[in-house]
Amino acid sequence: MNLNDQHDALVADLDTPEAIRAAFSAHPRHRYIPEQILAQPTQPPVDVNADPETWASLVYQSDAVITQADPTVKGWATSSSSAPQLMADMIDAARIRPGMRVLEIGTGTGWNAAILSTLVGPAGSVTSVEIDPDVASAARERLAGTRARVITGAEIPDTDVYDALIATCAVSEVPVDWLDRVKPEATIVAPWTPDRTSNSTPVVALRKSGWTCARGPFVREASFMNNRTQRPGDVPFPGMGCEPEEVSRFVVTSEELLDSDLMTPLMLMLPGVRLGVGIRPWEGGHGWIVYLGTPDGSWAYLWPDGTVHSGGRENLVERLGKAYETLRSVDGVDVTAFSLEVSPPSRVCHVRSPFGEWEHRVA
C-alpha cells in the first residue's frame, strides 16, 4: 500500500464530522512529517531514506509520531505530530467554521494548522505560534501555499483577536494572554492538568465568559507534552528513600486501579496531590505501583497485591479511598463528567462535577 492509500485508510477510520474528515483528506500526513522520526524518545531515529517501511508504519499508525526529543533528558519527547483522532476531536470541540480566525499554540509539524486552514477557508485565517525556532522554520516551509502563518516564539501577536484557540501543549496555568487574544464567548480547547509532572492531560473546551474567566467541560482523555514555559523542573519522586510509617491495604490493587480508567478523574478530585504510575522492584522482578505525594512530603505507594506503604502528615490513603468510592458509586463515570473554570489572575482553578467541587491552586 502506497503512502496516499495509507492516508486514505487513516482518514476513513476517523470518527468525526464529514467536514473535518474532508480537511484531513486534503492534507496527507506524510507530507508534514520530517525525514527522521522516533519510535520512542530513547531510541535511534528512523530515517525515511534508510528504512522507508518502518518510517511509513510509524507515520500511519493511529498514534502520535515523535519528531523531536531532548538529548539531555532521557525519555523526554519535545515535539510530535498528534494522534489523528485526538486532533479531530479537538478541532470538533473548538467548533471551527469557515471564515473563523483561529489561533494555534504549538505548531509542531504544521499538519494541524494545514487542516485548520482548509476548514476556515479563504475568508478565515490560522495563526500558529511555535516556541522552537527549528520546528517553526520547518513547519513554515511545509505550510507554504496554505492560509496558515507561523510565528516563532512564545508571544502571541497583540494586534489580533481570534474566534477560537487550540493548544497542542498542556498547561496548568491558562495564560492570561490566551483570554486577552480571543473574543467574548470564543472557545479555547487545550490539554489541562493540575500537576505538571503528570502524564494525564485531559482536553477541556473552555468558553470565555468574562475578561479574565473561562469555563467548560472536559471532552476526552489525552497525554500531551507540557508547554515549554510550564515544565515541572526537577521534582523528586514522592517517598523516595523513605521507610514506610504505615502499612495498610486498599480496596483494589495497583493494576486493578490502573485498569479501572479512573486515574484522571481521581487526579481531578485530589487537589494538591501528585498522582501517578511508577515501576518498582516486585517479587524478583518489577511491578506497577500507583504513587501519591504532596508538597509537605507525605506519600503513599499502592502495590500490585493491594498493600499500601505510606508516610508523612497527611493520610493520602484515606483521601484516595474516599475519591475512589465516590467514583465507583457513579455508573460509567469518566473525565467528561467534569468541568473546569479558570481565572488566570487568581491562579486558582475550579473543577466541578455533579458529585463534587474541587479547588486547584496551580501557581
Number of C-alpha atoms within 10 A of each C-alpha: 7 7 16 14 11 19 21 15 14 19 22 14 12 18 12 16 11 10 14 24 17 16 20 27 18 15 16 20 24 17 15 21 24 17 16 16 23 20 17 15 20 15 11 11 18 20 16 16 10 11 10 13 13 14 24 16 12 18 25 20 14 16 14 19 22 22 24 20 21 13 12 7 10 10 13 15 20 18 22 23 23 21 16 22 18 18 20 22 19 24 22 16 22 23 15 22 20 15 15 21 22 25 28 24 23 29 30 28 28 28 25 27 29 26 25 30 26 24 23 20 16 13 10 19 24 27 24 27 23 25 19 17 12 11 20 23 15 16 25 21 12 18 20 11 9 18 19 25 21 21 21 20 13 15 12 21 12 9 6 12 17 21 22 27 27 26 23 25 21 26 25 24 22 21 14 14 14 21 26 17 20 23 17 16 14 20 27 27 26 27 29 25 26 26 23 23 17 19 18 24 25 22 28 29 25 25 23 24 17 13 13 16 17 23 22 21 21 24 21 18 19 16 17 26 21 24 20 15 9 13 14 12 8 7 8 9 14 20 21 9 7 12 10 15 10 11 12 11 14 16 12 18 20 24 17 13 18 16 10 11 14 17 20 20 21 22 22 28 26 19 20 17 23 20 27 21 16 11 12 12 10 12 8 6 7 11 16 19 26 21 25 24 24 19 10 9 15 18 28 28 29 25 23 20 15 19 17 22 20 26 21 18 11 16 13 22 20 11 14 20 15 14 17 19 11 14 18 13 9 11 7 8 14 19 22 16 15 22 21 22 21 23 20 20 12 13 15 17 22 17 22 19 16 9 10 10 15 15 18 22 16 19 10
